Amino acid sequence: MNDPTSQYPVTGAGLGLRRPLADKLMDVPVGAIDFMEIAPENWIHVGGKLGKKLRWFTERYPFLIHGLSLSIGSPAPLNEDLVRDIKQFMADHAIRMYSEHLSASSDDGQLYDLMPIPFTEEAVKHVAARVQRVQDILEQRIALENVSYYAPTDTSMTEKDFTLAVLEEADCDLMLDINNIVVNSINHRYDAHEFMTSMPADRIRYFHLAGHYVEAEDLRIDTHGTPVDEQAWQLLEEAYAHFGVVPTLLERDFNFPPVEELLQEVNHIRELQSAAAREEAANG
């Protein structure tokens, strides 16, 4: 059971459950993965063999869900039917937390991509009102993820100030993506460590970690299709030193390597967590 006194819904090092990995992950030794995460849109109303397979996992692992299509920053009406489906799905599978991207992914129709929101005061209020409505329907808090972006539509505010303002105005939580900080800091030329340490520790619920593609020395693409980059590992280590040990999930969405390689990355997360915990204990 989840500890209601903890700000973290899970502990340790997790792995995103993807359908191509499911059969192989059924054979993973107990303790190799501490928790899992899925996109609810890929599993809601899914029955048959796939539905039974999901149930197999949710009965054995703590689960989180990370949405793809709520489109919290969109000008289109909020999809409240989706939110109600998510609420039922969470109840059906004892899901511990729901997070979404701080982005837009729809207008007149679904865009199937994560588009940046204008960094403006008006957008802060628009997003915050929608987040509050989602939280009212779910009857629980949600977390927003800092997203990667390539061509901002309005930079009246910085990414950092916009993110902080949305979290405060909406009174919601943060799922901090370490790789996205690395990608954005290179693409938009800011200090990754400064951005990371400016985030509110008391709102962080867990971390994401993934790989990205090096298009050029000054251009990184957030793909989730490669091993974790050394800069992301370094920033994760710095994050543990600053925030303490935060549960961290490894994402891999395509170009799947052997499961053993994914488990090595999950284990490396756990090694960094253990080292950070020892350092914290040594320093009192």
Sequence and secondary structure as in RCSB ss.txt:
>XXXX:A:sequence
MNDPTSQYPVTGAGLGLRRPLADKLMDVPVGAIDFMEIAPENWIHVGGKLGKKLRWFTERYPFLIHGLSLSIGSP
APLNEDLVRDIKQFMADHAIRMYSEHLSASSDDGQLYDLMPIPFTEEAVKHVAARVQRVQDILEQRIALENVSYY
APTDTSMTEKDFTLAVLEEADCDLMLDINNIVVNSINHRYDAHEFMTSMPADRIRYFHLAGHYVEAEDLRIDTHG
TPVDEQAWQLLEEAYAHFGVVPTLLERDFNFPPVEELLQEVNHIRELQSAAAREEAANG
>XXXX:A:secstr
   TTSS SS SEEEE  GGGHHHHTTS TTS SEEEE GGGTTT  HHHHHHHHHHHTTS EEEE SS  TT S
S   HHHHHHHHHHHHHHT   EEEESSEEESSSEEEEEE    SHHHHHHHHHHHHHHHHHHTS  EEE    S
S S  SS HHHHHHHHHHHHT EEEEEHHHHHHHHHHTT  HHHHHHHS GGGEEEEEE   EEEETTEEE  S 
S   HHHHHHHHHHHHHH    EEE   SS   HHHHHHHHHHHHHHHHHHHHHHHHT 
